[in-house]
Amino acid sequence: MKKRIHSFQTVNFKIAVVFVLLLLIFVEIIGAIFIRQLERTTINNFESSLNSSVDTLATNISSELSKSDQSTNKATIRRMLAEFAKSEILEARVVDDKGIVVATSDGNQQSIVGKKNDSDYGLSNGLTQKRQEAKDPKTGKLIYVNVQQIYSPTGDTALGILYVKSDIASKYEEVQSVALIFFSASMIALAISMVLALLVARNITKPIAEMQQYAVKIAQGDYSGKVKIYGQDELGQLGETFNELSVRISEAQETLEAERHRLDSVLSHMSDGVIATDRRGKVIIINEMALMLLNVNNEEAIGQPIVELLNIQKEHTLRSLLESQVEMHLNVPTSEGREMILRAEFSMIRRESGFISGLVCVLHDVTEQEKNERERREFVSNVSHELRTPLTSTRSYVEALNDGAWQDKEIAPQFLNVIQEETDRMIRMINDLLRLSRMDAQKEPLRMELINLNELLNFVLDRFDMMIKSKNQPYSIRREFTNRSIWVDADADKMIQVLDNILNNALKYSPMGGTITCRLIETHRNVVISISDQGLGIPKKDLTRVFDRFYRVDKARSREMGGSGLGLAITKEVVKEHGGAIWAESKEGKGSTFYISLPYEPYEEDLWL
């Protein structure tokens, strides 16, 4: 959120204030010097002029006091004092050599004429002249006192003293009035200067403010506008540079966005999971495949340490991953309750300077590969074991015959019969393996035709009924078919083999006198064949694996009955080629039921008419 700037915090206000403060300082310094000089000049001129006038008056009074006619002299002196007294002169007083006031210019002080003078202003200490500023003891105002001794024209005799008090305070007041006028004029000038400074500062800072506003827009991703150029000065050049910079940023942003979208697209469509961390090992990027493989959501993954996300914090640390960059396999539970195997490969993110800024982890789903590898190893082991057993048995009998048993007419035929059975068993196993190989390579295509499934099932069951009767076996087969004829597209030969395999298993594992139930039902989009026996049943943990190659629930019993462990695997592949499904249900001690579901679309019988 943008912080609000008050008016007194703006640059133009600060520029104006600085300008006015500098102006105020200069004006005050100049004013102080000017007022001080004006005061000194005014007072000096006043005192100099007054002193000169007093000297002249003292000389004139000296000639009058030296005359013999005292009454005429006193009148003349009073007249001279009256003429001398001006607006600045407060009082002019003449005192004779006996200390008697001869005359005064102050009309209110005429009563002291002829009396003893009340003050000598410091001449009693032997001075002949004194000029100083002092306070009037009566009014308290500042006055200038000029006291001068009057000598005879010959200069050898003191005839009296001339006292002059002048109003020097008015001169100071005049200076103060000038200072007040100067201060008022300064304030008016400062106010005008402030307004002018604000206007000038605004003109200066306006381009800067516009650039600041445009910078905010650029920060928000808006590159549409341009800064207005107001001149060819430094600010104008800065504005042009700013516009060029915004164009380059826009182009760089577009390139960056294109690269980011390309990277996002690549990461999103990768078949492998990708996780990237910062230098502290916390996840900053994770693609959809990695989220799906680890069964987490984006909010949970972002910001989480990678060792915790992969649940390897007990075995590894970020430092060990960076140092060794090991490849490891992870067992991750899925939402369906299965376990998925992931191969994790780590690589450092290193800058050109060599600084390690993070870690990249690539996750590969190798569940199917591991399963295939495990099945391959089991397949090789099972084939080796299954072939070794009859070969070992055959070799034993051959060695016995070679040692002379062939001469025994009773034992030799038995041994040869066993050798033939074991050889037939190996041939059947090899044929089944070759058939599975062709089916895996899709080199054994189906020969599809429209067949009546009711008739096909009855044909197979009739054969098994004949086989049971011919061998006098105590088994019975029960048929529960739908009354409607079921026509499906299928390979008749391969479907007969599927039914043979399941029925053979049902007979092998059914108890003596057991009943095998075969059902045929139709649903909306499928036809289902089920074959149930009353045998030992299949443990729940083995139900999902009975269709694996060479897998047996009871291996000893299966080998005893001549099974290779490939019949149900072939059955499953055939059903899958038909687009159907096969599964088993069982309860231990109560028998098993195998279900075959095939795609089915009912037809209208009138189409065949």
Buried (B, 14 or more C-beta within 10 A) or exposed (E): EEEEEEEEEBBBBEBBBEBBEEBBEEBEEEBEEBBEEBBEEBBEEBBEEBBEBBBEBBEBBBBBBBEEEEEEBBEBBBEBBEEBBEEBBBBBBBBBEEBBBBBBBBEEEEEBBEEEBEEBBEBEEEEEBBBEBBEBEEEEEBBBBBBBBBBEEEEEEBBBBBBBBBBBBBBBEBBEEBBEEBBEEBEEBBEEBBEEBBEBBBEBBBBBEBBEEBBEEBEEEEBEEBBEBBEEEEBBEBBBEBBEEBEEEBEEBEEEEEEEEEEEEEBEEBEBBBBBBBEEBBBEBBBBBBBEBBEBEEEBBEEBBBBEBBEBEEEBBBEEBBEEEEEBEBEBEEEEEEEBBBBBBBEEBEEEEEEEEBBBBBBBBBBEEBEEEEBEEBBEEBBEEBBEBBEEBBEBBBEBBEEEBBEEEEBBEEBBEBBEBBEEBBEBBEEBBEBBEEBEEEEBEBEEEEBBBBEBBBEBBEBBBEBBEEEEEEBEBEBEBEEEEBBBBBBBEBBBBBBBBBBBBBBBBBEEEBBBBBBBEBEEEBBBBBBBBBBBBBEEEBBEEBBBBBBBBBBEEBBEEEBBBBBBBBBBBBBEBBEBBBBBBBEEEEBBBBBBBBBBEEEEEEEEE
